[in-house]
Amino acid sequence: MPTFRKFAFPNQATADKLLQSLQPLDTAVPLGNIDGLVCYDVLFQDACPASLNAYIVWPTPCGVHSFLGWDEQYTADYQEFATPSTK
């Protein structure tokens, strides 16, 4: 299932190295430097690779960029993963 994730890398070299593993149909949009971090939005045609999980960030929906039609999915994931309810 396609997945939309936001990433913040410590520097461009780290971002370049990790984003080399994207598949041909994955789409990465560079957002530039935000709060001293190199930020990207990526729309994966499948699940996010585990190698990128440490760099996922969850800005309040939907941050400075969103892929057209993906706001609802990002908001649902934000509620599930970034703000899980405590029981």
N, CA, C and O atoms as CSV, one atom per row, in Angstrom:
chain,resi,resn,atom,element,x,y,z
A,1,MET,N,N,0.836,-1.176,0.000
A,1,MET,CA,C,0.000,0.000,0.000
A,1,MET,C,C,0.883,1.244,0.000
A,1,MET,O,O,1.849,1.302,0.761
A,2,PRO,N,N,0.583,2.228,-0.824
A,2,PRO,CA,C,1.378,3.456,-0.838
A,2,PRO,C,C,1.387,4.133,0.530
A,2,PRO,O,O,0.417,4.061,1.285
A,3,THR,N,N,2.504,4.789,0.829
A,3,THR,CA,C,2.705,5.408,2.131
A,3,THR,C,C,3.342,6.777,1.952
A,3,THR,O,O,4.272,6.936,1.162
A,4,PHE,N,N,2.842,7.765,2.686
A,4,PHE,CA,C,3.383,9.127,2.683
A,4,PHE,C,C,4.059,9.362,4.027
A,4,PHE,O,O,3.422,9.251,5.075
A,5,ARG,N,N,5.362,9.689,3.996
A,5,ARG,CA,C,6.105,9.965,5.225
A,5,ARG,C,C,6.936,11.234,5.061
A,5,ARG,O,O,7.301,11.623,3.952
A,6,LYS,N,N,7.224,11.865,6.196
A,6,LYS,CA,C,8.049,13.069,6.254
A,6,LYS,C,C,9.340,12.716,6.992
A,6,LYS,O,O,9.326,11.965,7.967
A,7,PHE,N,N,10.454,13.269,6.513
A,7,PHE,CA,C,11.764,12.931,7.061
A,7,PHE,C,C,12.573,14.179,7.374
A,7,PHE,O,O,12.460,15.202,6.700
A,8,ALA,N,N,13.400,14.068,8.425
A,8,ALA,CA,C,14.365,15.110,8.776
A,8,ALA,C,C,15.707,14.428,9.004
A,8,ALA,O,O,15.857,13.613,9.915
A,9,PHE,N,N,16.673,14.770,8.173
A,9,PHE,CA,C,18.007,14.178,8.242
A,9,PHE,C,C,18.985,15.188,8.838
A,9,PHE,O,O,18.788,16.395,8.695
A,10,PRO,N,N,20.033,14.709,9.502
A,10,PRO,CA,C,20.984,15.645,10.125
A,10,PRO,C,C,21.791,16.457,9.107
A,10,PRO,O,O,22.258,17.553,9.416
A,11,ASN,N,N,21.953,15.923,7.905
A,11,ASN,CA,C,22.708,16.635,6.875
A,11,ASN,C,C,22.358,16.073,5.499
A,11,ASN,O,O,21.720,15.026,5.392
A,12,GLN,N,N,22.780,16.778,4.448
A,12,GLN,CA,C,22.442,16.380,3.078
A,12,GLN,C,C,23.102,15.057,2.691
A,12,GLN,O,O,22.517,14.268,1.948
A,13,ALA,N,N,24.311,14.810,3.188
A,13,ALA,CA,C,25.011,13.563,2.853
A,13,ALA,C,C,24.229,12.345,3.349
A,13,ALA,O,O,24.121,11.344,2.641
A,14,THR,N,N,23.689,12.430,4.552
A,14,THR,CA,C,22.882,11.333,5.097
A,14,THR,C,C,21.621,11.148,4.271
A,14,THR,O,O,21.248,10.022,3.942
A,15,ALA,N,N,20.965,12.250,3.936
A,15,ALA,CA,C,19.751,12.187,3.116
A,15,ALA,C,C,20.057,11.547,1.767
A,15,ALA,O,O,19.339,10.646,1.332
A,16,ASP,N,N,21.115,12.005,1.104
A,16,ASP,CA,C,21.472,11.461,-0.207
A,16,ASP,C,C,21.731,9.963,-0.140
A,16,ASP,O,O,21.255,9.207,-0.987
A,17,LYS,N,N,22.485,9.534,0.866
A,17,LYS,CA,C,22.832,8.117,1.003
A,17,LYS,C,C,21.580,7.259,1.197
A,17,LYS,O,O,21.417,6.234,0.534
A,18,LEU,N,N,20.705,7.675,2.098
A,18,LEU,CA,C,19.523,6.866,2.402
A,18,LEU,C,C,18.461,6.927,1.302
A,18,LEU,O,O,17.766,5.940,1.062
A,19,LEU,N,N,18.330,8.055,0.646
A,19,LEU,CA,C,17.315,8.180,-0.397
A,19,LEU,C,C,17.719,7.510,-1.706
A,19,LEU,O,O,16.899,7.388,-2.616
A,20,GLN,N,N,18.981,7.073,-1.811
A,20,GLN,CA,C,19.413,6.320,-2.993
A,20,GLN,C,C,18.652,5.012,-3.133
A,20,GLN,O,O,18.540,4.466,-4.231
A,21,SER,N,N,18.131,4.510,-2.021
A,21,SER,CA,C,17.455,3.216,-2.041
A,21,SER,C,C,15.989,3.310,-2.477
A,21,SER,O,O,15.293,2.295,-2.509
A,22,LEU,N,N,15.512,4.512,-2.811
A,22,LEU,CA,C,14.124,4.642,-3.242
A,22,LEU,C,C,13.885,3.859,-4.529
A,22,LEU,O,O,14.765,3.748,-5.383
A,23,GLN,N,N,12.690,3.329,-4.645
A,23,GLN,CA,C,12.289,2.591,-5.835
A,23,GLN,C,C,11.911,3.585,-6.945
A,23,GLN,O,O,11.624,4.746,-6.653
A,24,PRO,N,N,11.908,3.143,-8.217
A,24,PRO,CA,C,11.639,4.063,-9.329
A,24,PRO,C,C,10.316,4.830,-9.226
A,24,PRO,O,O,10.243,5.968,-9.690
A,25,LEU,N,N,9.285,4.252,-8.642
A,25,LEU,CA,C,8.000,4.936,-8.562
A,25,LEU,C,C,7.809,5.736,-7.273
A,25,LEU,O,O,6.781,6.391,-7.104
A,26,ASP,N,N,8.784,5.690,-6.363
A,26,ASP,CA,C,8.732,6.508,-5.155
A,26,ASP,C,C,9.037,7.956,-5.542
A,26,ASP,O,O,9.815,8.210,-6.462
A,27,THR,N,N,8.424,8.891,-4.840
A,27,THR,CA,C,8.619,10.308,-5.145
A,27,THR,C,C,9.118,11.042,-3.911
A,27,THR,O,O,8.465,11.029,-2.868
A,28,ALA,N,N,10.281,11.686,-4.030
A,28,ALA,CA,C,10.853,12.460,-2.929
A,28,ALA,C,C,10.818,13.945,-3.289
A,28,ALA,O,O,11.221,14.344,-4.381
A,29,VAL,N,N,10.327,14.754,-2.348
A,29,VAL,CA,C,10.277,16.203,-2.544
A,29,VAL,C,C,11.152,16.860,-1.479
A,29,VAL,O,O,10.851,16.768,-0.289
A,30,PRO,N,N,12.243,17.528,-1.898
A,30,PRO,CA,C,13.080,18.220,-0.922
A,30,PRO,C,C,12.372,19.470,-0.411
A,30,PRO,O,O,11.867,20.273,-1.196
A,31,LEU,N,N,12.340,19.628,0.906
A,31,LEU,CA,C,11.694,20.795,1.510
A,31,LEU,C,C,12.706,21.832,1.966
A,31,LEU,O,O,12.343,22.944,2.347
A,32,GLY,N,N,13.988,21.455,1.922
A,32,GLY,CA,C,15.037,22.379,2.344
A,32,GLY,C,C,15.399,22.183,3.799
A,32,GLY,O,O,15.072,21.162,4.404
A,33,ASN,N,N,16.077,23.171,4.355
A,33,ASN,CA,C,16.497,23.122,5.756
A,33,ASN,C,C,15.408,23.726,6.635
A,33,ASN,O,O,14.992,24.869,6.445
A,34,ILE,N,N,14.962,22.934,7.595
A,34,ILE,CA,C,13.963,23.390,8.567
A,34,ILE,C,C,14.533,23.079,9.945
A,34,ILE,O,O,14.818,21.923,10.259
A,35,ASP,N,N,14.696,24.098,10.755
A,35,ASP,CA,C,15.251,23.946,12.103
A,35,ASP,C,C,16.600,23.224,12.094
A,35,ASP,O,O,16.882,22.418,12.981
A,36,GLY,N,N,17.434,23.516,11.086
A,36,GLY,CA,C,18.769,22.942,11.009
A,36,GLY,C,C,18.830,21.518,10.483
A,36,GLY,O,O,19.898,20.905,10.481
A,37,LEU,N,N,17.692,20.979,10.033
A,37,LEU,CA,C,17.656,19.617,9.499
A,37,LEU,C,C,17.291,19.655,8.020
A,37,LEU,O,O,16.591,20.563,7.570
A,38,VAL,N,N,17.767,18.671,7.269
A,38,VAL,CA,C,17.465,18.551,5.845
A,38,VAL,C,C,16.178,17.735,5.729
A,38,VAL,O,O,16.150,16.560,6.095
A,39,CYS,N,N,15.118,18.355,5.222
A,39,CYS,CA,C,13.797,17.725,5.256
A,39,CYS,C,C,13.295,17.328,3.866
A,39,CYS,O,O,13.506,18.028,2.876
A,40,TYR,N,N,12.630,16.186,3.838
A,40,TYR,CA,C,12.038,15.638,2.619
A,40,TYR,C,C,10.674,15.061,2.934
A,40,TYR,O,O,10.435,14.570,4.037
A,41,ASP,N,N,9.781,15.122,1.960
A,41,ASP,CA,C,8.547,14.347,1.975
A,41,ASP,C,C,8.704,13.264,0.922
A,41,ASP,O,O,9.192,13.526,-0.177
A,42,VAL,N,N,8.289,12.040,1.257
A,42,VAL,CA,C,8.414,10.930,0.313
A,42,VAL,C,C,7.084,10.200,0.226
A,42,VAL,O,O,6.476,9.857,1.240
A,43,LEU,N,N,6.646,9.971,-1.000
A,43,LEU,CA,C,5.483,9.139,-1.259
A,43,LEU,C,C,6.012,7.814,-1.796
A,43,LEU,O,O,6.496,7.730,-2.925
A,44,PHE,N,N,5.909,6.791,-0.969
A,44,PHE,CA,C,6.368,5.454,-1.344
A,44,PHE,C,C,5.238,4.704,-2.033
A,44,PHE,O,O,4.079,4.835,-1.640
A,45,GLN,N,N,5.557,3.931,-3.040
A,45,GLN,CA,C,4.552,3.105,-3.693
A,45,GLN,C,C,4.240,1.855,-2.881
A,45,GLN,O,O,3.299,1.123,-3.188
A,46,ASP,N,N,5.029,1.621,-1.853
A,46,ASP,CA,C,4.839,0.498,-0.940
A,46,ASP,C,C,5.142,1.029,0.465
A,46,ASP,O,O,5.024,2.230,0.710
A,47,ALA,N,N,5.519,0.174,1.355
A,47,ALA,CA,C,5.843,0.594,2.722
A,47,ALA,C,C,7.181,1.338,2.759
A,47,ALA,O,O,8.018,1.189,1.868
A,48,CYS,N,N,7.357,2.125,3.790
A,48,CYS,CA,C,8.617,2.836,4.016
A,48,CYS,C,C,9.695,1.826,4.403
A,48,CYS,O,O,9.460,0.994,5.279
A,49,PRO,N,N,10.875,1.876,3.772
A,49,PRO,CA,C,11.962,0.970,4.150
A,49,PRO,C,C,12.396,1.195,5.604
A,49,PRO,O,O,12.443,2.331,6.074
A,50,ALA,N,N,12.705,0.127,6.293
A,50,ALA,CA,C,13.111,0.195,7.696
A,50,ALA,C,C,14.331,1.086,7.904
A,50,ALA,O,O,14.475,1.690,8.967
A,51,SER,N,N,15.204,1.177,6.917
A,51,SER,CA,C,16.421,1.990,7.053
A,51,SER,C,C,16.112,3.480,7.230
A,51,SER,O,O,16.969,4.235,7.689
A,52,LEU,N,N,14.908,3.906,6.876
A,52,LEU,CA,C,14.531,5.316,6.999
A,52,LEU,C,C,13.717,5.617,8.256
A,52,LEU,O,O,13.487,6.784,8.573
A,53,ASN,N,N,13.286,4.602,8.964
A,53,ASN,CA,C,12.386,4.795,10.109
A,53,ASN,C,C,12.922,5.753,11.172
A,53,ASN,O,O,12.149,6.502,11.769
A,54,ALA,N,N,14.202,5.740,11.411
A,54,ALA,CA,C,14.782,6.600,12.452
A,54,ALA,C,C,14.676,8.083,12.109
A,54,ALA,O,O,14.830,8.928,12.991
A,55,TYR,N,N,14.420,8.410,10.858
A,55,TYR,CA,C,14.389,9.798,10.415
A,55,TYR,C,C,12.975,10.327,10.174
A,55,TYR,O,O,12.809,11.471,9.752
A,56,ILE,N,N,11.961,9.512,10.436
A,56,ILE,CA,C,10.581,9.957,10.260
A,56,ILE,C,C,10.256,11.014,11.310
A,56,ILE,O,O,10.595,10.867,12.484
A,57,VAL,N,N,9.597,12.072,10.871
A,57,VAL,CA,C,9.102,13.114,11.779
A,57,VAL,C,C,7.603,13.272,11.549
A,57,VAL,O,O,7.081,12.936,10.486
A,58,TRP,N,N,6.934,13.782,12.552
A,58,TRP,CA,C,5.474,13.917,12.499
A,58,TRP,C,C,5.041,15.348,12.813
A,58,TRP,O,O,4.519,15.605,13.897
A,59,PRO,N,N,5.250,16.294,11.874
A,59,PRO,CA,C,4.721,17.635,12.123
A,59,PRO,C,C,3.189,17.593,12.123
A,59,PRO,O,O,2.578,16.732,11.491
A,60,THR,N,N,2.591,18.533,12.842
A,60,THR,CA,C,1.136,18.616,12.869
A,60,THR,C,C,0.632,18.651,11.432
A,60,THR,O,O,1.151,19.401,10.605
A,61,PRO,N,N,-0.366,17.851,11.140
A,61,PRO,CA,C,-0.836,17.754,9.738
A,61,PRO,C,C,-1.089,19.119,9.131
A,61,PRO,O,O,-1.714,19.985,9.743
A,62,CYS,N,N,-0.600,19.292,7.930
A,62,CYS,CA,C,0.302,18.402,7.201
A,62,CYS,C,C,1.678,19.018,7.017
A,62,CYS,O,O,2.395,18.637,6.092
A,63,GLY,N,N,2.062,19.941,7.853
A,63,GLY,CA,C,3.374,20.560,7.715
A,63,GLY,C,C,3.392,21.566,6.576
A,63,GLY,O,O,2.354,22.131,6.229
A,64,VAL,N,N,4.572,21.795,5.988
A,64,VAL,CA,C,4.721,22.803,4.937
A,64,VAL,C,C,4.423,22.268,3.547
A,64,VAL,O,O,4.345,23.047,2.597
A,65,HIS,N,N,4.255,20.960,3.403
A,65,HIS,CA,C,4.017,20.353,2.087
A,65,HIS,C,C,3.168,19.103,2.255
A,65,HIS,O,O,3.214,18.429,3.284
A,66,SER,N,N,2.404,18.816,1.234
A,66,SER,CA,C,1.638,17.571,1.192
A,66,SER,C,C,1.482,17.161,-0.258
A,66,SER,O,O,1.475,18.007,-1.153
A,67,PHE,N,N,1.358,15.873,-0.489
A,67,PHE,CA,C,1.051,15.385,-1.820
A,67,PHE,C,C,-0.459,15.495,-2.028
A,67,PHE,O,O,-1.236,15.152,-1.136
A,68,LEU,N,N,-0.868,15.963,-3.183
A,68,LEU,CA,C,-2.277,16.150,-3.490
A,68,LEU,C,C,-3.056,14.865,-3.231
A,68,LEU,O,O,-2.729,13.812,-3.778
A,69,GLY,N,N,-4.072,14.956,-2.405
A,69,GLY,CA,C,-4.909,13.809,-2.112
A,69,GLY,C,C,-4.428,12.940,-0.965
A,69,GLY,O,O,-5.077,11.943,-0.648
A,70,TRP,N,N,-3.307,13.284,-0.327
A,70,TRP,CA,C,-2.738,12.444,0.729
A,70,TRP,C,C,-2.872,13.043,2.125
A,70,TRP,O,O,-2.377,12.455,3.087
A,71,ASP,N,N,-3.520,14.183,2.263
A,71,ASP,CA,C,-3.685,14.806,3.583
A,71,ASP,C,C,-4.421,13.887,4.550
A,71,ASP,O,O,-4.023,13.759,5.708
A,72,GLU,N,N,-5.483,13.251,4.087
A,72,GLU,CA,C,-6.293,12.399,4.963
A,72,GLU,C,C,-5.492,11.207,5.479
A,72,GLU,O,O,-5.581,10.864,6.658
A,73,GLN,N,N,-4.710,10.573,4.603
A,73,GLN,CA,C,-3.905,9.425,5.027
A,73,GLN,C,C,-2.822,9.870,6.006
A,73,GLN,O,O,-2.568,9.186,6.998
A,74,TYR,N,N,-2.176,11.015,5.736
A,74,TYR,CA,C,-1.148,11.505,6.652
A,74,TYR,C,C,-1.759,11.804,8.020
A,74,TYR,O,O,-1.176,11.453,9.045
A,75,THR,N,N,-2.924,12.445,8.045
A,75,THR,CA,C,-3.582,12.780,9.304
A,75,THR,C,C,-3.931,11.522,10.089
A,75,THR,O,O,-3.751,11.487,11.306
A,76,ALA,N,N,-4.424,10.496,9.417
A,76,ALA,CA,C,-4.743,9.226,10.093
A,76,ALA,C,C,-3.483,8.588,10.665
A,76,ALA,O,O,-3.491,8.113,11.801
A,77,ASP,N,N,-2.405,8.573,9.891
A,77,ASP,CA,C,-1.137,8.012,10.380
A,77,ASP,C,C,-0.586,8.848,11.529
A,77,ASP,O,O,-0.052,8.299,12.493
A,78,TYR,N,N,-0.710,10.163,11.436
A,78,TYR,CA,C,-0.266,11.059,12.506
A,78,TYR,C,C,-0.986,10.712,13.805
A,78,TYR,O,O,-0.361,10.618,14.861
A,79,GLN,N,N,-2.284,10.524,13.725
A,79,GLN,CA,C,-3.068,10.191,14.910
A,79,GLN,C,C,-2.694,8.821,15.458
A,79,GLN,O,O,-2.699,8.618,16.672
A,80,GLU,N,N,-2.374,7.885,14.584
A,80,GLU,CA,C,-2.017,6.533,15.029
A,80,GLU,C,C,-0.599,6.441,15.594
A,80,GLU,O,O,-0.383,5.816,16.632
A,81,PHE,N,N,0.358,7.058,14.915
A,81,PHE,CA,C,1.761,6.868,15.265
A,81,PHE,C,C,2.371,8.007,16.088
A,81,PHE,O,O,3.204,7.748,16.957
A,82,ALA,N,N,1.984,9.245,15.839
A,82,ALA,CA,C,2.601,10.367,16.522
A,82,ALA,C,C,1.877,10.753,17.795
A,82,ALA,O,O,2.486,11.292,18.719
A,83,THR,N,N,0.591,10.484,17.852
A,83,THR,CA,C,-0.189,10.855,19.027
A,83,THR,C,C,-1.038,9.677,19.497
A,83,THR,O,O,-2.256,9.810,19.623
A,84,PRO,N,N,-0.422,8.535,19.755
A,84,PRO,CA,C,-1.232,7.388,20.193
A,84,PRO,C,C,-1.899,7.676,21.528
A,84,PRO,O,O,-1.310,8.300,22.411
A,85,SER,N,N,-3.112,7.222,21.658
A,85,SER,CA,C,-3.820,7.448,22.923
A,85,SER,C,C,-3.294,6.484,23.983
A,85,SER,O,O,-2.994,5.327,23.690
A,86,THR,N,N,-3.190,6.959,25.174
A,86,THR,CA,C,-2.701,6.121,26.267
A,86,THR,C,C,-3.892,5.435,26.914
A,86,THR,O,O,-4.954,6.030,27.094
A,87,LYS,N,N,-3.694,4.189,27.254
A,87,LYS,CA,C,-4.785,3.412,27.859
A,87,LYS,C,C,-4.406,2.957,29.231
A,87,LYS,O,O,-5.195,2.289,29.900
